[in-house]
Amino acid sequence: MINSNAQEAHELQTTDKVLMISPDTFQFNEQTAATNSFQKDLSAGIEMKRKVMKEFAGMVSELRAHHIHVITLSSRADVATPDAVFPNNWFSTHTANGERTIIIYPMLAESRRLERQYDVLVQALQAEGIRIQHKYDLTRYEAQERFLEGTGSMVLDRINRIVYAALSPRTDQTVLDDFAETMNYTSVVFHSCDKQGNPVYHTNVVMSLGRQFAVIALDAVSDQVERDALTAMLKMTHKNIINITLDQMENMAGNILEVRSVENLSKIILSATAYNAFTPAQRQLLSTYGELVVVHIETIERLGGGSARCMLAEIF
């Protein structure tokens, strides 16, 4: 068990390091499509593979061109992992009082559980001078058919120790409660749906939190009591709310991430799809909180049903 006292110290909201995993065996994943309406089954083949690898390499290059520290790993070589490009679902990192914790998460699709390569991850972090003092493993909940897919299922206000979570087949209340108790977070739980009335598979599609802003599709939260509680908490924690429509949400406008460059400058990473979905006024407002770093990942978005934020595991 993690020392709860060590988790009392406030974390930073944004990190200056991210980890990305190469989509070496990326393809449409039928196991995840049932709970992810954002996925689109495109024709597979060598050309699709070429596009995906080009998009990944292009994103890494674009982030590094903006002086964002990117650590890269390959997917597992011994088994196919079609969604390994979305590593933020199987682990998260946390720091307090100079000590670092890694949490490992239970995932719904069996094919996604194969993505976890903890020892390789730790070695890669050690090579960067990053030592892990604590590990908390929640994967035991998979035997109970309970899931919590990392910072896909949870959007963390690390400064105020609040976890926002939209319940879905991939986000279970019991596991969320375990995380919140262990890490000393307060939970704000709600339900969200897309235009067809389907539960949105991950919270980080509905909303994103920066140091001073919250991008959120409030129309996705149909329950007025839940929406009011969500809005009240965001306002109480002094987040400037940028409300997006359901159409904008489906174009990944909620799936963005604020990070810091090596010079400690704020950068907001988003896909070209998301950038084009924002109105000019929204883009201008968002750019007051950090430079917009736009990446072209259209093939990965359509096949995988995830966008720029999903491809980034924050290293604190």
Residue pairs with C-beta under 8 A, 6 or more apart in sequence:
1 136
1 182
2 101
2 134
2 136
2 182
2 183
3 134
4 182
4 184
6 96
6 97
6 99
6 134
7 94
7 96
7 101
7 182
7 183
7 184
8 96
8 184
9 96
9 97
10 158
10 159
10 161
11 94
11 95
11 96
11 158
11 159
11 316
12 158
12 159
12 316
13 157
13 158
13 159
13 209
13 210
13 211
13 258
14 210
14 211
14 258
14 259
14 260
14 266
15 259
15 260
15 314
15 315
15 316
16 68
16 69
16 259
16 260
16 261
16 262
16 264
17 69
17 70
17 71
17 128
17 130
17 314
17 315
17 316
18 63
18 68
18 69
18 70
18 71
18 259
18 312
18 313
18 314
18 315
19 70
19 71
19 72
19 73
19 87
19 121
19 124
19 312
19 313
19 314
19 315
20 56
20 59
20 60
20 70
20 71
20 72
20 73
20 85
20 87
20 311
20 312
20 313
21 72
21 73
21 74
21 75
21 84
21 85
21 87
21 115
21 313
22 53
22 56
22 72
22 73
22 74
22 75
22 84
22 85
23 52
23 53
23 56
23 75
23 84
23 85
23 300
24 74
24 75
24 77
24 84
25 75
25 80
25 81
25 82
25 84
26 49
26 52
26 82
26 83
26 84
26 85
26 300
26 303
26 304
27 44
27 48
27 82
27 303
28 39
28 40
28 41
28 42
28 44
28 82
28 303
29 39
29 82
29 83
29 109
29 111
29 112
29 304
31 109
31 110
31 111
31 112
32 39
32 83
32 108
32 109
32 111
32 112
32 305
33 39
33 41
33 305
35 108
35 168
35 169
35 170
35 199
35 201
36 201
36 305
37 194
37 196
37 198
37 201
37 305
38 201
38 205
38 250
38 252
38 301
38 305
38 306
39 302
39 303
39 304
39 305
40 302
40 303
40 305
41 303
42 48
42 299
42 302
42 303
48 299
48 303
51 299
52 85
52 299
52 300
52 303
55 295
55 296
55 297
55 298
55 299
55 300
56 85
56 297
56 300
56 311
58 295
58 296
58 297
59 295
59 296
59 297
59 308
59 311
60 70
60 72
62 293
62 294
62 295
63 70
63 269
63 293
63 295
64 70
66 261
66 267
66 291
66 293
67 261
67 262
67 263
67 265
68 259
68 260
68 261
68 262
68 267
68 269
68 293
69 262
71 124
71 125
71 128
71 315
73 87
73 117
73 120
73 121
73 124
75 81
75 84
75 85
75 115
76 84
76 114
76 115
76 117
79 114
80 111
80 114
81 111
81 112
81 114
81 115
82 111
83 89
83 109
83 111
83 112
83 115
83 304
83 306
84 115
85 300
85 304
85 306
85 310
85 311
86 152
86 304
86 306
86 310
86 311
87 115
87 311
87 313
88 150
88 151
88 152
88 204
88 309
88 310
88 311
88 312
88 313
88 314
89 105
89 107
89 112
89 115
89 149
89 150
89 151
89 152
89 153
89 310
90 104
90 105
90 107
90 112
90 113
90 115
90 116
90 149
90 150
91 102
91 103
91 104
91 105
91 116
91 118
91 121
91 150
91 313
92 102
92 103
92 105
92 150
92 151
92 156
92 313
92 314
93 100
93 101
93 102
93 103
93 132
93 313
93 314
93 315
93 316
94 100
94 101
94 102
94 103
94 158
94 183
94 316
95 101
95 316
99 133
99 134
100 130
100 131
100 132
100 133
100 134
100 316
101 132
101 133
101 134
101 135
101 136
102 118
102 121
102 122
102 132
102 134
102 135
102 136
103 135
103 136
103 137
103 138
103 150
103 179
103 183
104 116
104 118
104 135
104 136
104 137
104 138
104 139
105 138
105 139
105 147
105 148
105 149
105 150
105 153
106 138
106 139
106 140
106 141
106 142
106 146
106 147
106 148
106 149
106 175
107 113
107 115
107 142
107 147
107 149
107 170
108 147
108 149
108 169
108 170
113 139
113 142
116 139
118 135
122 132
125 131
125 132
125 315
128 315
130 315
136 182
138 148
138 175
138 178
138 179
141 147
141 148
141 172
141 174
141 175
141 178
144 174
146 172
146 174
146 175
147 153
147 169
147 170
147 171
147 172
147 175
148 154
148 170
148 171
148 172
148 175
148 176
148 179
149 170
149 171
149 202
151 204
151 313
151 314
152 170
152 201
152 202
152 203
152 204
152 306
152 310
153 165
153 168
153 170
153 171
153 176
153 202
153 203
153 204
154 163
154 164
154 165
154 171
154 176
154 179
154 203
154 204
155 163
155 164
155 165
155 203
155 204
155 207
155 208
155 209
156 162
156 163
156 164
156 185
156 209
157 163
157 164
157 209
157 237
158 316
159 211
159 237
160 237
161 183
161 184
161 185
161 186
162 185
162 186
162 187
162 188
162 233
162 237
163 176
163 179
163 180
163 185
163 186
163 187
163 188
164 188
164 190
164 203
164 207
164 209
164 230
164 233
165 171
165 176
165 187
165 188
165 189
165 190
165 203
166 189
166 190
166 191
166 192
166 199
166 200
166 202
166 203
166 206
166 220
166 221
167 173
167 189
167 190
167 191
167 199
168 192
168 199
168 200
168 201
168 202
169 199
169 201
170 201
170 202
171 202
171 203
173 189
176 187
176 189
177 187
179 185
180 186
180 187
188 229
188 230
188 233
189 226
190 221
190 223
190 226
190 227
190 229
190 230
191 199
191 221
191 222
191 223
191 226
192 199
192 200
192 203
192 206
192 217
192 220
192 221
193 199
193 200
193 220
193 222
194 200
194 220
194 246
194 249
194 250
195 246
195 247
195 250
200 206
200 220
200 249
201 305
202 306
202 310
204 254
204 255
204 309
204 310
205 249
205 252
205 254
205 255
205 306
205 307
206 216
206 217
206 220
206 221
206 249
206 254
207 214
207 215
207 216
207 217
207 254
208 214
208 215
208 216
208 254
208 255
208 256
208 257
208 258
208 309
209 239
210 258
210 266
210 268
210 289
210 290
211 258
211 266
211 289
212 238
212 239
212 240
212 289
213 239
213 240
213 241
213 242
213 258
213 286
213 289
214 234
214 239
214 240
214 241
214 242
215 242
215 244
215 253
215 254
215 256
215 286
216 230
216 234
216 241
216 242
216 243
216 244
216 254
217 243
217 244
217 245
217 246
217 248
217 249
217 253
217 254
218 227
218 230
218 231
218 241
218 243
219 245
219 246
220 246
220 249
221 227
221 230
231 241
234 241
235 241
240 285
242 282
242 285
242 286
244 253
244 254
244 277
244 278
244 282
247 277
248 254
248 277
248 278
251 273
251 274
251 276
251 277
252 270
252 271
252 273
252 274
252 277
252 301
252 307
252 308
253 270
253 274
253 277
253 278
255 270
255 271
255 274
255 306
255 307
255 308
255 309
255 310
256 268
256 269
256 270
256 274
256 307
256 308
256 309
257 268
257 269
257 270
257 308
257 309
257 312
257 314
258 266
258 267
258 268
258 269
258 289
258 290
259 266
259 267
259 268
259 269
259 312
259 314
260 266
260 267
261 267
265 290
265 291
266 289
266 290
266 291
267 290
267 291
267 293
268 286
268 287
268 289
268 290
268 291
268 292
268 293
269 293
269 295
269 308
269 309
269 312
270 292
270 293
270 294
270 295
270 307
270 308
271 294
271 295
271 296
271 297
271 298
271 301
271 307
271 308
272 294
272 295
272 296
272 297
272 298
273 297
273 298
273 301
273 307
274 307
274 308
275 283
275 292
275 294
278 286
283 292
286 292
295 308
297 307
297 308
297 311
300 306
300 307
300 311
301 307
304 310
